[in-house]
């Protein structure tokens, strides 16, 4: 299972609804559990994302901003 999170803490309702169709809502808002591989996620998401692997555990971050950079 891959954890998917909104990179900046939240995303638009449009993208949240899209994620609800792709993955199961996790334990908190803007967090989902995806069953499959990173490649499976890419096929379904069809948008930019960050994928990080830490000790064999994958995490995916999504955003509806133009970049994943720090704002503020």
C-alpha positions as CSV (number, residue, x, y, z in Angstrom):
1,X,0.0,0.0,0.0
2,X,1.2,3.5,-0.8
3,X,0.3,6.6,1.3
4,X,-0.8,9.6,-0.8
5,X,-0.8,13.0,0.8
6,X,-1.5,16.6,-0.3
7,X,1.9,18.2,-0.5
8,X,1.0,21.6,0.8
9,X,-1.5,20.3,3.3
10,X,-4.6,20.6,1.2
11,X,-5.7,20.4,-2.4
12,X,-8.7,21.7,-4.3
13,X,-12.1,19.9,-4.1
14,X,-11.7,18.9,-7.7
15,X,-8.5,17.0,-7.1
16,X,-9.7,15.6,-3.8
17,X,-12.7,14.1,-5.6
18,X,-10.4,12.7,-8.2
19,X,-8.3,11.0,-5.5
20,X,-11.4,9.6,-3.9
21,X,-12.0,7.7,-7.1
22,X,-8.4,6.4,-7.3
23,X,-7.7,5.5,-3.7
24,X,-9.3,4.9,-0.3
25,X,-9.5,7.9,2.0
26,X,-7.0,7.5,4.8
27,X,-7.1,8.4,8.5
28,X,-7.2,12.1,7.9
29,X,-8.4,14.7,5.4
30,X,-6.2,15.0,2.3
31,X,-4.6,11.6,2.9
32,X,-5.3,8.4,0.9
33,X,-4.2,4.8,0.8
34,X,-3.5,3.5,-2.7
35,X,-3.3,-0.2,-3.5
36,X,-0.8,-0.8,-6.3
37,X,2.5,0.4,-7.6
38,X,3.8,3.9,-8.3
39,X,3.4,3.1,-12.0
40,X,-0.2,2.1,-11.4
41,X,-0.8,5.4,-9.6
42,X,0.9,7.4,-12.4
43,X,-1.5,5.7,-15.0
44,X,-4.5,6.6,-13.0
45,X,-3.5,10.1,-11.8
46,X,-2.2,11.4,-15.1
47,X,-0.7,14.5,-13.4
48,X,2.5,15.6,-11.6
49,X,3.4,14.0,-8.3
50,X,6.4,13.3,-6.1
51,X,7.2,9.7,-5.1
52,X,9.6,9.1,-2.3
53,X,10.8,5.7,-1.0
54,X,12.1,5.5,2.6
55,X,13.3,2.0,3.7
56,X,11.1,0.3,1.1
57,X,7.9,2.3,2.0
58,X,6.6,4.5,-0.8
59,X,4.9,7.8,-0.2
60,X,3.3,10.0,-2.9
61,X,2.7,13.7,-2.7
62,X,0.2,15.5,-4.9
63,X,-0.5,19.2,-5.4
64,X,-2.6,21.4,-7.6
65,X,-0.1,24.2,-7.5
66,X,2.3,24.8,-10.4
67,X,5.3,23.4,-8.5
68,X,6.2,21.5,-5.3
69,X,8.3,24.4,-4.1
70,X,7.9,26.2,-0.8
71,X,5.5,29.1,-0.8
72,X,5.7,31.8,1.8
